[in-house]
């Protein structure tokens, strides 16, 4: 796990902004068909600090009373509900879309049935399977 410390709030917010800009740039470099697949309802797996995390992209509803709260998928982040062996009940939060690796709903349900304890090589095969299906669906949609 990477831990960062800061001497001031300004320094912390600068760091967060740099991370956000980097994630946004990486997101923009993803193939269009892949970016288009990252919609609410998509199930995914990712890894953070050696822990496999499973999640689902959620529909985000902007606060109508806050003019700065706009739901802009181009910012490279998404509202998610994420699960892991450390948090089997799940929690709502945000993630960078560049970290999202799609898996099918069936594989997500299988991970849930296993208490979110799935070997990394198994998850890698699930991700490969989902990417093939997404790419095929995209090709079919194009005609």
C-alpha positions, 0 to 999 in steps of 0.5 A: 500500500502506498501512503502519502503524507502532506505538510498542508491541505494545499499540498494534499489537494495539489496531489489529488488534482495531479492524480485526477489529471493523470487518470483523466489522461489515461482514460482518454487514451483508452480505445473508444469501444472500451470507454463506451462499455463503461456504463452503470451496471457494468461489473468489474474487478480490480486490484489495490494494495494486493487486494482483489476488489469486485464492484459494479458501476452505479448510476450517479445522480448529480445534486440539482442544488449544486451547480458544480456537481455535474455527472461528467463521464469524461472526468474518468471517474465513476460511482461504484459499489465495491466488495472484497474479502475485507469488505464483503458487505460492500461500500459505495465510493468512487474509482478511476475508470482506468482501473476498472477491468470488466467481468460478466454479471455471472462471474461477479455473482460467482465471486460473491458466492465465494465470499469475494475470495477468488485467485488472481489468475482466475480473475484474470481469465474472467477479465479476458473473457469479458473483454472478448465479449465486449469487443465482439458486441462492439463489432456486431453493433458497428455492422 
